[in-house]
Amino acid sequence: MTTPPRHAAPGRPSPARAGALLVLIAALSVGVAVAIWVIGRHHTPQYTTDLFGAQGADAVTLKARLGSALFGLALVQLVLALWMYGRLPRVAAAPRAVRVAHRVVGWVAFLLSVPIAFHCVRTYGVETTSARVQLHSVAGCALYGAFVAKVLVVRSRRLPGWTLPAAGSALFVAIGLLWYSGALWALNGSDAPGL
């Protein structure tokens, strides 16, 4: 006599299905990052590209300020996420408005990142001329891969609980590395500690 197959509890997929979904999300995320890398490596830089009318050093400064605003929004996202998941000590449970704010701030951050990224790719492409530039290029590509992962993970109820914090952390780290290797560097007189 054989025992009937065990099924996952309602609303929870089997480990095999969750694993397959996780592999699919990872593949799509890596695919986006690699596609941006390939496009950037094969793009002929157009150094006269403007960013909202600013060119050259003015565009770099504007991009650094926008990148700093993006990093600020990422910090707000981090605090809101910690609040939503009860990870802030001595802070009451998050009201529904916190979830809404987290989503709105996330989309504003994404929209802010697009002109910055477009200017980087169009003006410079993906470069590997120094450790700082290579870190910046890798982090820029990883940013959009991590964004894809976060959007897909947040929409799925079929994945283990650790996947959302992991995707959010990857996105935050990519933005932080971009800020460090680009905005901080530009606003600090072409110098970033350790680079």
C-alpha positions in Angstrom: 0.0 0.0 0.0 1.4 3.4 -1.0 0.7 6.6 0.8 -0.9 9.4 -1.2 1.3 12.2 -2.4 1.7 15.0 0.1 0.5 18.4 -1.2 1.5 21.7 0.0 -0.8 23.5 2.3 -3.4 25.8 0.6 -1.7 28.9 -0.6 1.8 27.4 -0.2 3.4 25.8 -3.2 5.5 22.7 -3.1 9.2 23.3 -2.6 9.9 22.2 -6.2 7.5 24.8 -7.6 8.8 27.5 -5.3 12.4 26.5 -6.4 11.4 26.6 -10.1 9.8 30.0 -9.6 12.9 31.3 -7.8 15.2 30.0 -10.6 12.9 31.7 -13.2 13.0 35.1 -11.4 16.8 34.8 -10.9 17.2 34.0 -14.6 15.1 37.0 -15.7 16.9 39.3 -13.3 20.4 38.2 -14.5 19.2 38.4 -18.1 18.2 42.0 -17.6 21.5 42.9 -16.0 23.5 41.1 -18.7 21.4 42.7 -21.5 22.2 46.2 -20.2 25.9 45.2 -19.9 26.0 43.9 -23.5 24.2 47.0 -24.9 26.5 49.3 -22.9 29.7 47.5 -24.0 28.7 47.6 -27.7 27.4 51.1 -27.6 29.6 53.9 -29.1 29.8 56.6 -26.4 28.3 60.0 -27.2 30.1 62.3 -24.9 28.0 65.3 -25.9 24.7 63.8 -24.6 22.9 66.2 -22.4 20.9 65.5 -19.2 18.0 67.9 -18.9 20.0 70.4 -20.9 23.2 70.0 -18.9 26.4 68.7 -20.7 29.9 67.6 -19.7 30.8 68.5 -16.1 27.4 70.1 -15.5 25.7 66.9 -16.5 28.0 64.9 -14.1 27.1 67.3 -11.2 23.4 67.1 -12.0 23.6 63.3 -12.2 25.5 63.2 -8.9 22.7 65.3 -7.2 20.0 63.1 -8.7 21.9 60.0 -7.7 22.1 61.4 -4.1 18.4 62.0 -4.2 18.0 58.4 -5.4 20.1 57.1 -2.5 18.1 59.2 -0.1 14.9 57.6 -1.4 16.5 54.1 -1.1 17.2 54.9 2.6 13.6 56.0 3.1 12.6 52.7 1.4 14.8 50.7 3.8 13.3 52.4 6.9 9.7 51.9 5.6 10.4 48.2 4.9 11.9 47.7 8.3 8.8 49.4 9.8 6.4 47.3 7.7 8.0 44.1 8.9 8.2 45.1 12.5 12.0 45.4 12.6 12.3 48.9 14.1 12.6 48.7 17.9 10.1 50.6 20.0 8.0 51.6 17.0 4.3 50.7 16.7 3.0 48.4 14.0 3.0 50.1 10.6 -0.3 51.5 9.4 -1.5 50.8 5.9 -0.2 54.2 4.8 3.3 53.0 5.3 2.8 50.2 2.7 1.4 52.7 0.3 4.3 55.2 0.9 6.8 52.4 0.4 5.3 51.5 -2.9 5.1 55.2 -4.0 8.6 56.0 -2.9 9.8 52.9 -4.8 8.2 53.9 -8.0 9.5 57.5 -7.7 13.0 56.1 -7.1 12.7 53.9 -10.1 11.5 56.8 -12.3 14.3 59.0 -11.0 16.9 56.3 -11.9 15.8 56.1 -15.5 17.2 59.4 -16.8 20.4 58.9 -14.8 20.9 55.4 -16.3 20.0 56.5 -19.8 22.5 59.3 -19.7 25.2 57.0 -18.3 24.7 54.3 -21.0 24.2 56.8 -23.9 27.2 59.0 -22.9 29.7 56.4 -21.7 28.3 53.0 -22.3 29.7 50.3 -20.0 33.3 51.0 -19.2 35.9 49.1 -17.3 38.8 51.6 -17.4 39.4 51.6 -13.6 38.1 49.8 -10.5 35.7 52.7 -9.7 34.3 52.8 -13.2 34.0 49.0 -13.4 32.2 48.9 -10.0 29.9 51.7 -11.2 29.1 49.8 -14.4 28.4 46.5 -12.7 26.3 48.2 -10.0 24.3 50.0 -12.7 23.5 46.8 -14.5 22.7 45.0 -11.3 20.3 47.8 -10.2 17.8 46.9 -12.9 18.3 43.2 -12.5 17.6 43.6 -8.8 14.6 45.8 -9.6 13.1 43.1 -11.8 13.7 40.6 -9.0 12.1 42.7 -6.4 9.0 43.4 -8.5 8.5 39.7 -9.3 9.2 38.5 -5.8 6.8 41.1 -4.2 4.1 39.9 -6.5 4.5 36.2 -5.7 3.1 34.5 -2.6 4.8 31.3 -3.6 8.3 32.0 -2.5 10.0 31.5 0.8 9.9 34.5 3.2 13.6 35.3 2.8 13.3 36.1 -0.9 11.7 39.5 -0.5 14.3 40.9 2.0 17.0 39.4 -0.2 15.7 41.1 -3.4 15.2 44.4 -1.5 18.7 44.2 0.0 20.2 43.6 -3.5 18.4 46.6 -4.8 19.5 48.8 -1.9 23.2 47.6 -2.2 23.2 48.3 -6.0 21.9 51.9 -5.4 24.4 52.4 -2.6 27.3 51.2 -4.7 26.2 53.5 -7.6 26.0 56.4 -5.2 29.4 55.6 -3.7 31.2 55.1 -7.0 29.5 57.9 -8.9 27.7 60.6 -7.0 29.9 60.7 -3.9 33.0 60.5 -6.2 31.8 63.4 -8.3 30.6 65.6 -5.5 33.8 64.9 -3.5 36.1 66.3 -6.1 36.6 63.1 -8.1 37.5 61.1 -4.9 35.7 58.4 -3.0 37.3 56.9 0.1 38.9 53.5 -0.8 38.6 53.9 -4.5 
